[in-house]
Amino acid sequence: MRTAYFFLCLAVFGMVKGQNLVPNPSFEQIDSCPNNFSAIGSAPPWRTFRGSADLFNVCDTVGYVDVPLNGFGFQYPFEGNGYAGLISFLPGDSASREFMGADLLSALTPGVPVYISFRLAVGGWGLFAPQPDQSCSGVGVFFSTVPFLHINGIDPLPLWAVLSIESAPTDTVDWILVSGMFIPDSAYTQIVIGNPLSQSQLDIVLLDSSSVGNAGGYVFIDAVRVSEVPGVCPLATEIDRDDENPELVIAPNPCTEEVLISTKGIAPRPTSYMLYDGRGTVVEKGELIWRGDSAMMNTRGWPTGLLALVAFDNSGAKARVAIIHIGQ
């Protein structure tokens, strides 16, 4: 009986570690309908960690936090009936940023890579004035071993994120995928979302040319995912690439020491490559040596994380593929 209980616990633990570790990832489970701002706590276990993060849902009858039109913008959910929102930037500020967070379903395992993704949409042009009229980089995810409670808003910013958007988004219509990989150094139990970087670290863009840039920035957040298993989180990079490209195949992916590249119908075959990191920096380039239908590449010197391989023939770029390198 004790043995059966052990294997049952092991199976349940494996299921938890293999799924999305973020509870209520799209803010759909609510204990009460929000009808005003600062109500992220109505989608437990999400709560404000700093400032007063907001919850938006189609159930609102007042209109302030309705969907799609609300006080901070016009946006349909990426999925479901609602989403969260927070102040990403105010001119000259470091204190007025907002953070929201939640307990992960299980602690992250030090040394075991996790994949992270969330959807972000730019706020603005809602019911109230002045509207958020700026966009900035820096909105992202970091983790904590304790609830990151900075409600008074005067504590120093963390100044680090395991994943953040690298440039100020200017698309005011669509949801943007922000994603990547992180190797934990601690058994983190809390996920935190917000903009933890200093103003000097940010790319800031004025979205409304008729404005003076005093209203700051606001973002909507939806579909938050964290998992130790590839495939649970959709992955993207700001590097130009084609996720649906079937012609260049990398295996294994994620990789540690080497990868095998094969092709499907590319003629002529690529003869060289360039490898980019998540910031768009070239980290390696070289020749592709084909043996039959495949080419082997040594990856030991590659940086850890999400990379993009672009293959070239004499006419230019031929194929692109995303690679996750987790090191040894």
Protein Blocks (a to p, Z undefined) as FASTA:
>chain_A
ZZmmmmmmmmmmmmmmmmcfbghklomaccbdcfbehilmmmccbdcfehjaddddfklm
nlmmgcfbdfkbccddfbhjbdcdddfbdehiaklpccdddddfbdcdehiacddddddd
deehilbdcddfbdcehiacdddfbdcdffkopaccekiafbdcfbdcfbfkbccddddd
dddfbdcfbdcdddfbdfklpccddfblkbgolnopadddehiaddfbehjaccddfbdc
dfklckbccdddddfkbccdddehiacddfbdcdddfkopafbdcddddehjbccddfkl
pcedjdddddddfkbcfbdcddddebZZ
